[in-house]
């Protein structure tokens, strides 16, 4: 990412996932002094310059402790929040409003919106006041209210829409503190990861990206952005998406 001044550090939260691990690998070869790769498991990458660590985005104390460990060092100029929850053993996207469940809605919001919000609370103060810096979160096109033409997936859509609003609001406040900061939501496309596996049926091969391809595209997008783009939502190909 040549648009970021060096020396600098980068931070990837959700670094054990498909996209997060691919971004970590790319950043490690891009001249960053350190790439902090945080995940719930704490699984590390065996690459020079990568420092693995634990973080639980469902626990504010864990987020605050991670931020404390990041205070010292070269400027932290790049942060990517690559976390998200669409489904697991007990949660499936709702096909109808009849399937809405308050506990499952709360889970979606805790992971997809509240967790990133608390990351912003504790990590945004670590960004330098001078020079370009990036705070980016992985969102989803289905979180766009204007783009919703199919319905369904209530909890995931609503929690990602909430995440987009948080990003927009973060950007406004961050812009008052540092004029060169870029705070954006990113849509990575349909990526061949555990999150999308159950929903790939019927998609053409070229509609499903490898994690590495998506990671390369996302880094290219953020590298091209300036403070004039802050608070917006961009797809993997650099095209803006309406909230």
N, C-alpha and C positions, 0 to 999 in steps of 0.2 A: 504494500500500500504506500506508494511513493508520496501521496498527498499528506502523510503524517510525518511530522518532524521526528528526528531521532537525536539522542537515544529515547526510547519509549518502551513501555510495557503494554501488553494486551491481556484481556481477561475474557474467557469463555465460560459461561455458566450453562451447565447441561453438556459438558464436554465428553461424556461417555456415550452420548447418543450418536446416531449416524451423521447428522449434519454437524453437530458440535465437534465431534472427533475429526471430521474432515477439515473444518475451519481451523482447528488447533494445529493440525499438521501443516496446513498452508502458511499459517502465521509464523510457525516455528522456523520456516525457511525464508522468511521475509524480512529479516534484519531486526526483529524486536529483541530487546535485551532479555526479556523473560515473557513467556506466555503462561499465565496462570490458568490452569485447566481444572475447573471445579465441577463436582458432580455429587450426587447423593452417595454414590458408592465410593468416591474418592479414587477410582481406578485411574492410573496414570498412563501417559504415553512415553515410550522409551525413546525420546528424542531430546537432543541437546537443547537447552533453553526452556524446556517445558517443566513447569512445577505443578504437580497435581495436588489437589486438596479436596476436602469435603465441604459440602454445603447442602442444607435442606431448605428449599424455598418455601416449605410449609411451616417453617419455624423461624420467627424473626430473630431470636437469640442466635441461631446459627448464621443467619445472614449478617448480623451485626458483628459477630466474631470474625467472619471471613473478611469483612471490610477493615476491621482493625489490623488484620495481618497484612493488608495491602497498602498501608499508609506509607511505609518507607520504600524508597527505590526511585527509579527513573519515572518520569511522568506517565501516568496511566492514560493512554490516548485512545484506546479502542476497547469497548465493552460490547459483547454479544450475549444476549439472553436467549439460549437455544433450547428452551424447555417447553413442554406442552403436554396436555392430556386430552385425548379424544376417546379412548376406550381402554378397558382392561378387563380382568376376569369378572368384575361386578358392574362395569359401566359400559353401556352401548349407546350410540347416538340415537336420540328419540326420532321415530318416524312420524309420530302424531303427538298432539298436545295431551292426549289421553295417557301417554307414557311419562308425563312429567312427574318427577319425584324430588321433593325439596332437598333431601340429603345428597342426591346425585348432582343436582344443580349447584349446591354449595361446593361440592368437590371440584366441579368444573371451574367455578369462579376462584376458588382458593389457589388452584394450580395455574390457571391460564391468565388470571388478572391480578389477584391479590399478591401472589408470590412475586411477580415482576414489579408490582407497585412498591413492595418493600425493598426489593433490590435497588430500585431507583432511589428510594429514600436514603439508603445507606451507601450506595456506590456513586451516585452523581456528585456528591461533594468531593470525591477523589479526582475528578477530572481537572486538568489544569485550566487556569483562568486565561491563558494566552496561547494562541495557536489552535489549529483544528484538532478536535477530538470527536469521537463517535460513540453514541450510546444507541444500540440497535436491538430490537426484539423481534423474534420470529412470530409473526401473526399468521393469518390465513385469509385467502380471498373470500371464504364463506363468512368471514366476520364483517364484510362490507354490507351495510344495510341496503344501499342502493343496488348492489349486485345480486341481492337475494331474490331469485325467481323460482326456486324449487321448493322452498320451505324445508321443514324438518331440521334435525340436528340442533334443537333449541338451545341446549346448554352450551355446546361448543360455539355455535354462532354468537350467542349473547355474550359469552365470556371473552371471546376474541374481539367483539365490538367494544366491550368495556376496556380491553387492553389498548385498542386503538385510541380511545378517548384519553386514556391515561398518558399515552405517548404524546398526544397533541398538547396536553396540559403541562406535562414535564417540559416540553420544548419551549413553551412560552416563558416559564419561570427560569429555565436554564439560560435562555437567550438574554435575560436581564443580567446574568452573572458573567457570561463569557460569550462574546459576540461571534466566535468562530465555531461554537459547538454545533454538532449535527445530531439530532435525536429523531429517530425514524422507526417505523414498523416495516417489516419485510415479509413478503410472501415468497417462500422458497420453491414454489411449484409442487407438483406431486412427486415426492421423493421415495425411492425404494428403501423404506425403513419400516420398523415394526408398527409405527403409527398408521401408515397407509396400506399395509399389506392386505387387510380384509376388504379394501375398497378399490382395488386395482382391476378387478374383473371388468372386461369390456373396454379398457383403455388400450390404445395403440402403444407399441413399444416406445415410440418417440415421445409419448406423453408422460412417461415415468422416468425421472432423472436419477442418475446415481448420486449418492451423497457428495462425491467429489465434484461432479459437474455443478450441482447446485451451490456448493460452497464457493467454487471459483466465481460463479456468476454473482453471488451475493457480495463477495469481497470487491469485485469489479464495480458493482453498483455503488457501494458505500465509498469507494475510493473516488468516484466521480462526483459525489455530492458535496455541496457547500452549505454554509449556514442559510443560504436562500431556500434550501429544500427542507429545512428542519420542520418537524411536526407533521410530516407527510407519510404516506403509505406507498411503498414501491414494490413491484413484482421483481422476480429474478432477472427479467430482461430489461430492467430500468424503467419500465412504463409505470406511471402513477396509477394508483387504484383509489377510487372515491371511497371515502369512509361510509 
